[in-house]
Amino acid sequence: MANDNDPPMTFQALMSLLPLPSPENESGKQRFMSVVPSYCAGGHGVAYGGHVYAQAVWAAAQTVGPGMVVHNVHGFFTLPGFTDRPYVYEVEHLSEGKSYCTRNVVVRHPCTPSFDMEEGKREEKMFEVEDEEKELGAICFSCICSFKRDERESFRGHQGVGVRERWREVLGEGNGSWEMAPGVDAPWWNRLASSSSPPRFPVFPGLDIRKVEIQTNTTSDPTSYRALSLYRPFGSLPTSLPNLHACADLYASDRNSLFIISNALGFGDQVGTMGSLSHSVVFHVPTDELLFQGNGGDQWWIQEAWTPRSGQGRGMHESWIWSPEGVHVASTWQEGLVRKADRKEDEKQRLLWEEGMWKTGRLGVKEKGKL
């Protein structure tokens, strides 16, 4: 990923795909490979899940006809993703229609790393087509996604009160003044970042995401806990590629999502294990309302998130995605593995990040164990 002084990677570059030969004797399937390593917050080698989620849909989008834009995605995370090897996407054509079509995507990694992610600069770390020839491991992610054409509506769509109206006092006018979203939205990470000698955190690629602090949040009623994030892509996105615009929302939708559950339940510092199990997104709007306009400026999109239920070592994360114009663009539902650690030595989530930051030189030896 990007070093401290590197410019942020654009979203279009981050989603780059390399077409691969189709599987032998398997018609109706197409294959692609990621070119750019995915983001890892602490250098521990486990990839940000939003990358494979968004890029799987982008791979599927390469196989549909003109005018077909994603409207529905159901994904399942079955194994951790890694940053030192590419994702190989196999897209299967499930149905073809005049108005709708569906695709099934399965994703695997090569069993062996492509390179040592601890060495060199980002520009030197691009995956090569030769990686595709290596033995592939088990499926790490799969999804079914549906695409549709715009249609003339026979009734007017409806939505509730807009996010900016409901959160006027919190959002105010300071869209660009919010702090960058933390790599890990946990109290221990925030304390480390605000310390007198904070470690060097990797730059989150693709999107500029800001966290909005909500002072009224308490853990007395987890269902009332809310999280607001503002985001926009680095670099402009071609209006001729609406599916790429939609993928930016998919990429943002997974950012720090499960931490809302542990924070709302009051054990953000005591997470044992955490990981996405499934993630679904439904887009509600026509193509023109999906597009990010311009490059930068004040065109901030908003994700409004909460957790309605938890239990059995799992929790639900839900969110609405709003455009700068106040349109409810998409709804998301995510189920995740979230377990509380009863002892400090069982806080695997924190210890994993700490070990990664220590190994990559972002955390001095004397600081180890101080998170």
Salt bridges, closest charged atoms under 4 A:
ASP4 OD2 - ARG200 NH1 3.57
GLU26 OE1 - LYS29 NZ 2.56
ASP84 OD1 - ARG85 NE 2.78
GLU90 OE2 - LYS29 NZ 3.50
GLU96 OE2 - HIS93 ND1 2.84
GLU96 OE2 - ARG103 NH2 2.83
GLU123 OE2 - ARG122 NH2 3.49
ASP131 OD1 - LYS134 NZ 3.22
GLU132 OE2 - ARG31 NH2 2.92
GLU151 OE1 - LYS148 NZ 3.55
ASP185 OD1 - LYS211 NZ 2.77
ASP208 OD1 - ARG210 NE 2.70
ASP208 OD2 - ARG232 NE 3.60
GLU213 OE2 - LYS211 NZ 3.90
ASP269 OD2 - ARG191 NH1 2.87
GLU304 OE2 - ARG166 NH1 2.60
GLU335 OE2 - ARG314 NH1 2.34
GLU345 OE2 - ARG343 NH1 3.57
ASP346 OD2 - ARG343 NE 2.87
GLU347 OE1 - ARG350 NE 2.73
GLU354 OE1 - ARG350 NH1 3.35
GLU355 OE1 - LYS368 NZ 3.34
